[in-house]
Amino acid sequence: MSNLFVESWGIGTPVVLVHGSLATGAEEWQAQRPLADEGFRLLVLDRRGYGRSPRADGEDFLRDADDIIALMGDGAHLVGHSYGGLGALFAAARRPDVTLSLTLLEPATFALGQHHPDARALVDEVRTLWSQDLPDEAWVIRFLKAVGSDSDELSPELLSAAVPLVPLLRRGRPIWSSNLPLAELATASFPKLVISGGHSAGFDAICDDLAERIGASRAVAAGAGHEIQFTGPLLNEMLLALWRRANLR
């Protein structure tokens, strides 16, 4: 059983929502609350090191995968954003028998898409930032801009809450690892969907490569930026269509 802090919204088929870096689950997934009225039980976790879950020295998508599997029970849909997409991806690959569907929102699969110059430029920028000795506030602003989350549009409260979480991100398991379970996902029969936010040619190339390699459907939430879940109804309609298709299998 997981010892993470998990909120449960609604009653019905389980859906595990896995947040990205620098925010808690409830902060990232509020716009998905209406899905709890559609016959789904949304399990909104705080990953290790975040919110009310146990502390951690650094993010670890492999440990996240273990935690996600512990929440899946006899079957669950998985939705993962950014770094959280890595944990969801590994969980689905390890337990395809209880994965009802997998949706990845600009996952941090930075080993992919490297045949495309814009993807290489994105990864190079983020890798370079990791080695720079900057104050946490300056570092997080640079990081958010690199991945397409405009810090100028964030409230001062959200930005100030993100700064203490920078060490957790910087000490995390590296996101450029090429040891991804692509073959396992490609042979899995559950529906898969990869969504980008239509703001970055680099992320588009990474998502294109991932979708092709694992046999996923591909969608673009035009103008959403990196925080695709904040679009609310646009993403929610995509998720409902996928989940209902999965129920017909």
Secondary structure by P-SEA (a helix, b strand, c coil): ccccccccccccbbbbbbbccccccccccccccccccccbbbbcccccccccccccccccaaaaaaaaaaaccccbbbbbcaaaaaaaaaaaaaccccccbbbbccccccccccccaaaaaaaaaaaaaaaccccaaaaaaaaaaaaccccccccaaaaaaaccaaaaaaacccccccccaaaaaaacccbbbbbcccccaaaaaaaaaaaaaabbbbbbccccccccccaaaaaaaaaaaaaaaaaac
